[in-house]
Amino acid sequence: MVATKKLLSRYKNKKVFLTGHTGFKGSWLAFWLHQLGANVKGYSLPPERYQRLFEVIESNHEIQSVFGNILHYQRLEKEMTDFQPDFVFHLAAQPLVRLSYEIPANTFEVNVVGTANLLSAVRQLTNPCAVVIITTDKVYDNKEWEYPYRENDQLGGYDPYSASKACAELVVASYRNSFFSPISSGMPIIRVASARAGNVIGGGDWAPDRIVPDCIRALVEKRPISVRNPSSIRPWQHVLEPLSGYLLLGLRLMESPSAGQAWNFGPQPEDHFPVIDLVTKSISIWGEGNFETPPLPNQPHEAQVLKLDISKSIEQLQWHPRWNGSEAIERTIGWYFQFLNGKPAAELMLNDINHFSN
């Protein structure tokens, strides 16, 4: 990964427009950008009760926070054009697979139309800008095989969430080809890329139906952790891993139009492992606890095997994972343990960022 000093020198005093800054990854990214000296403006729905990490960001008055819906185009455009950012990171989304079965139409609207609205607003900028659209590792047509998916593999999506993110990738490609190509005349240089990250873990995530928050809630309440799909294999990585990729990709977009494409950010091959391995490791670090795998009939479909090929990002962006799966789990469970014992979230976040960037 590019040295932190270079990131600091490049993002310092730059204007960064960040959608979805009240979410888990968005809060971490906003906090890190602030540490890098960037001028951050967040645009998101008001935080849900479980989005407690945003309190850390909200208390920092140097980060502009705007509560708005990405489906409200005129408001989004005004906030962006008034700000005239140098970088845009689009994280706002309906991010939960199981919830997408309950609200499929809204999931498609937010994730597809919201992305189109964001890129339409970008078209109104009058200065050069690098735009990174965050999608997911679930955009691929999952064949349930051991083969790790590459950026040029077929897009698809069984569930509404996955399919909506695959559609968002098509929206990104269409806008890039139609409006942000090198032959576009009379426009500032705007370069757009998409980023597909693996399953992220890290301190401060309290979302429902995510395995680490489910583990922490169960461990605190001294009840068995309910594990839905113990044998499902996922590309686990600490939240700082893909965020470092997004930051590096933003810088590369400023340097080269060839970076305007899709990029995978995931772990090394050995860190694609079953859910149950994450659960047992978490219990071991916590020092006590157990789990159960209750029968759950009529559950919505979830992929069993999902792996990412990150060779392109390693070879062309010089990005690579810093922490292996064990260290990512250790730092995540340790974060919650310290937080629940009174250590401030901001201090824990800064410690992780400094350690990661060392």
C-alpha positions in Angstrom: 0.0 0.0 0.0 1.2 3.5 -0.7 2.8 5.1 2.3 0.6 7.1 4.7 2.8 10.1 4.3 2.0 10.2 0.6 -1.7 9.9 1.4 -1.4 12.7 3.9 0.3 14.9 1.5 -2.2 14.3 -1.3 -5.5 14.5 0.7 -4.5 17.4 3.0 -6.7 20.4 2.4 -8.5 18.6 -0.4 -12.3 18.7 -0.6 -13.9 15.3 -0.2 -17.6 14.7 -0.7 -18.6 11.5 1.1 -22.1 9.9 0.8 -23.2 7.4 3.5 -21.0 9.0 6.1 -23.3 7.9 8.9 -22.8 4.2 8.2 -20.1 1.9 9.5 -17.6 2.2 6.6 -18.6 5.8 6.0 -17.9 6.8 9.6 -14.5 5.1 9.5 -13.6 6.8 6.2 -14.8 10.2 7.3 -12.7 9.9 10.5 -9.6 8.8 8.5 -9.9 11.5 6.0 -10.2 14.1 8.8 -6.9 12.7 10.2 -5.3 13.1 6.8 -6.3 16.8 6.9 -9.0 16.7 4.3 -12.0 19.0 4.2 -14.9 16.5 4.4 -18.5 17.0 3.6 -20.8 14.1 4.4 -24.2 13.5 2.8 -26.4 10.8 4.2 -29.7 9.9 5.8 -29.8 10.6 9.6 -28.2 7.8 11.5 -30.2 4.8 12.7 -30.1 4.0 16.4 -27.5 1.2 15.8 -25.2 3.6 13.9 -23.4 4.6 17.1 -20.1 5.1 15.5 -21.4 8.2 13.8 -21.5 9.9 17.2 -17.7 10.1 17.0 -17.9 11.8 13.7 -20.8 14.1 14.6 -18.9 15.4 17.6 -16.1 16.6 15.4 -17.4 20.0 14.0 -14.7 20.2 11.4 -16.6 17.6 9.3 -19.6 19.1 7.5 -22.6 16.8 8.0 -25.6 17.1 5.8 -28.7 14.9 6.3 -30.3 14.2 2.9 -31.6 11.4 0.7 -29.6 10.5 -2.4 -33.0 10.0 -4.1 -33.7 13.7 -3.7 -31.6 14.8 -6.7 -32.0 18.6 -6.5 -30.8 18.6 -2.9 -27.9 16.3 -3.7 -26.8 18.3 -6.7 -26.9 21.6 -4.8 -24.9 20.3 -1.9 -22.3 18.9 -4.2 -22.0 21.8 -6.6 -21.8 24.3 -3.7 -18.9 22.3 -2.3 -17.1 21.6 -5.6 -15.1 18.6 -4.3 -11.8 17.2 -5.5 -12.8 13.7 -4.6 -16.2 11.9 -4.2 -16.6 8.6 -2.4 -20.1 7.1 -2.8 -20.9 4.7 0.0 -24.6 5.5 0.5 -26.7 2.4 0.0 -29.2 -0.1 1.4 -26.4 -2.5 2.4 -28.1 -5.6 3.9 -28.8 -8.8 2.0 -31.5 -10.1 4.2 -33.3 -6.8 4.5 -33.3 -6.6 0.7 -35.7 -9.5 0.6 -38.1 -7.4 2.7 -37.8 -4.2 0.8 -36.6 -5.2 -2.7 -38.0 -2.2 -4.6 -36.5 0.3 -2.2 -33.2 -1.5 -2.4 -33.1 -1.2 -6.2 -34.2 2.4 -6.0 -31.5 3.5 -3.5 -28.7 1.4 -4.9 -29.3 2.0 -8.6 -31.2 5.3 -9.0 -29.2 6.7 -6.1 -25.9 5.9 -7.9 -27.3 7.5 -11.1 -28.3 10.6 -9.2 -24.8 10.8 -7.7 -23.1 10.6 -11.1 -25.6 13.1 -12.6 -24.7 15.6 -9.8 -21.0 15.0 -10.6 -21.7 16.1 -14.2 -22.5 19.5 -12.9 -19.1 20.1 -11.3 -16.9 22.7 -12.8 -13.5 21.4 -11.6 -11.6 18.2 -12.0 -12.8 15.4 -9.7 -12.0 11.7 -8.9 -15.1 9.6 -8.1 -15.0 6.2 -6.4 -18.3 4.3 -6.4 -18.4 1.6 -3.7 -20.3 -1.5 -4.7 -19.6 -5.0 -3.2 -18.0 -8.4 -3.7 -21.5 -9.7 -4.3 -21.9 -8.1 -7.8 -20.6 -11.3 -9.5 -22.8 -14.1 -10.9 -22.0 -16.5 -8.1 -21.4 -20.0 -9.4 -20.7 -21.4 -5.9 -17.3 -22.6 -6.9 -13.8 -22.3 -5.4 -12.6 -19.9 -8.2 -12.0 -16.4 -6.9 -13.9 -13.8 -9.0 -12.0 -11.3 -11.1 -13.1 -7.8 -12.2 -13.9 -9.0 -15.7 -16.1 -11.9 -14.6 -19.9 -11.8 -15.3 -22.0 -9.6 -13.1 -25.2 -11.1 -11.6 -27.0 -11.3 -8.3 -29.4 -13.8 -6.8 -30.9 -11.6 -4.0 -32.2 -8.0 -4.5 -29.1 -6.5 -2.8 -26.6 -8.3 -4.9 -28.5 -7.7 -8.1 -29.0 -4.0 -7.3 -25.2 -3.5 -6.8 -24.6 -5.3 -10.1 -27.0 -2.9 -11.7 -25.1 0.0 -10.1 -21.9 -1.3 -11.8 -23.7 -1.0 -15.2 -24.8 2.5 -14.3 -21.2 3.5 -13.5 -19.9 2.0 -16.8 -22.6 3.8 -18.8 -21.9 7.2 -17.2 -18.2 6.7 -17.6 -18.5 5.9 -21.3 -21.2 8.4 -22.1 -20.2 11.5 -20.1 -16.7 11.1 -18.6 -14.7 9.7 -21.5 -11.5 11.4 -22.7 -13.3 12.5 -25.8 -16.0 14.5 -23.9 -15.6 18.1 -24.8 -16.3 21.2 -22.8 -16.1 19.4 -19.5 -13.6 19.3 -16.6 -11.6 16.1 -16.2 -13.8 13.7 -14.2 -12.7 10.1 -13.7 -14.9 7.4 -12.2 -14.0 4.0 -10.8 -15.9 1.3 -8.9 -14.6 -0.6 -5.9 -15.7 -4.1 -4.9 -14.7 -5.0 -1.3 -15.0 -8.2 0.7 -16.8 -8.8 3.9 -15.5 -6.1 6.3 -15.2 -6.4 10.1 -14.0 -3.8 12.6 -14.9 -2.0 15.7 -18.1 0.0 15.9 -20.4 -2.0 13.7 -23.7 -2.5 15.4 -25.9 -3.3 12.3 -28.4 -6.2 12.5 -27.8 -9.4 10.7 -24.1 -9.1 10.6 -22.0 -11.8 12.2 -19.6 -9.7 14.3 -22.2 -7.4 15.9 -24.3 -10.5 16.4 -21.4 -12.2 18.2 -20.7 -9.1 20.4 -24.4 -8.8 21.4 -24.5 -12.5 22.4 -21.2 -12.4 24.2 -22.2 -9.4 26.3 -25.6 -10.9 27.1 -23.9 -14.3 27.9 -26.1 -16.3 25.5 -25.1 -18.6 22.7 -24.2 -16.9 19.4 -26.8 -18.0 16.7 -24.9 -18.9 13.6 -27.1 -19.1 10.5 -24.6 -20.4 7.9 -21.5 -21.8 9.7 -20.0 -23.3 6.6 -20.4 -20.3 4.3 -17.0 -19.0 3.0 -16.4 -15.3 2.8 -13.4 -13.0 2.0 -12.9 -11.5 5.5 -10.9 -8.2 6.0 -10.6 -5.4 8.4 -12.5 -2.3 7.4 -9.3 -0.3 7.1 -8.1 -2.6 4.2 -10.7 -1.6 1.6 -10.7 2.0 2.9 -7.0 2.2 2.1 -7.8 0.8 -1.3 -10.5 3.5 -1.9 -8.1 6.3 -0.9 -5.3 4.9 -3.1 -7.7 4.5 -6.0 -8.9 8.1 -5.6 -5.3 9.3 -5.9 -4.6 7.1 -8.9 -7.7 8.4 -10.7 -6.2 11.9 -10.4 -3.0 10.7 -12.0 -4.3 8.4 -14.8 -7.5 7.9 -16.8 -6.6 4.2 -17.0 -7.6 3.8 -13.4 -11.3 4.4 -14.3 -12.5 0.8 -14.1 -13.6 -1.8 -11.5 -11.2 -2.9 -8.7 -11.4 -5.8 -6.2 -10.2 -5.1 -2.6 -10.2 -8.3 -0.6 -7.9 -10.5 1.6 -5.2 -12.9 0.6 -6.4 -16.4 -0.5 -5.8 -18.0 2.9 -8.2 -15.5 4.5 -11.3 -16.7 2.7 -12.6 -19.0 5.4 -15.9 -20.2 6.9 -18.2 -18.2 9.2 -17.7 -20.7 12.0 -13.9 -20.0 12.0 -14.6 -16.3 12.6 -17.1 -17.2 15.4 -14.8 -19.6 17.3 -11.8 -17.2 17.0 -14.0 -14.4 18.4 -15.1 -16.5 21.4 -11.4 -17.5 22.0 -10.3 -13.8 22.1 -13.3 -12.8 24.2 -12.4 -15.5 26.7 -15.8 -17.1 27.1 -18.9 -17.9 25.2 -20.5 -20.5 22.9 -22.5 -20.8 19.8 -25.5 -22.7 18.4 -26.7 -23.5 14.9 -30.5 -23.6 15.3 -32.6 -24.9 12.5 -33.9 -22.0 10.5 -36.5 -23.2 7.9 -37.6 -21.0 5.0 -34.6 -18.7 5.2 -33.8 -16.5 2.2 -31.0 -17.6 -0.1 -27.5 -16.6 0.8 -24.3 -17.6 -1.2 -22.3 -20.4 0.3 -18.9 -19.7 -1.3 -17.6 -16.2 -2.3 -13.9 -15.4 -3.1 -12.2 -12.4 -4.6 -9.2 -12.3 -6.8 -7.2 -9.1 -5.8 -4.2 -9.7 -8.1 -5.2 -6.7 -10.3 -5.2 -4.3 -7.4 -1.9 -5.7 -6.1 -0.1 -5.5 -9.5 -1.6 -2.3 -10.9 -2.3 -0.2 -7.8 0.4 -1.5 -5.6 -2.2 -2.1 -2.9 -2.1 -5.1 -0.7 -3.7 -6.3 2.5 -1.8 -5.3 5.7 -3.5 -7.5 8.3 -4.2 -11.2 7.9 -7.6 -12.7 9.0 -6.4 -13.6 12.6 -5.1 -10.1 13.3 -8.2 -8.5 11.8 -10.4 -10.6 14.2 -8.2 -9.9 17.1 -8.2 -6.1 16.6 -12.0 -6.1 16.0 -12.9 -8.1 19.1 -10.3 -6.2 21.1 -11.9 -2.9 19.9 -15.3 -3.9 21.2 -13.9 -5.2 24.5 -12.1 -1.9 25.2 -15.0 0.2 24.1 -17.4 -1.6 26.3 -15.0 -1.1 29.2 -15.0 2.6 28.8 -12.3 3.5 26.2 -13.5 6.2 23.8 -14.3 5.1 20.3 -12.3 8.0 18.7 -9.2 6.9 20.6 -9.7 3.3 19.5 -10.2 4.3 15.9 -7.1 6.4 15.9 -5.1 3.6 17.4 -6.2 1.2 14.7 -5.4 3.8 11.9 -2.0 4.5 13.3 -1.1 0.9 13.8 -2.4 0.0 10.3 -0.5 2.9 8.7 2.8 2.2 10.6 
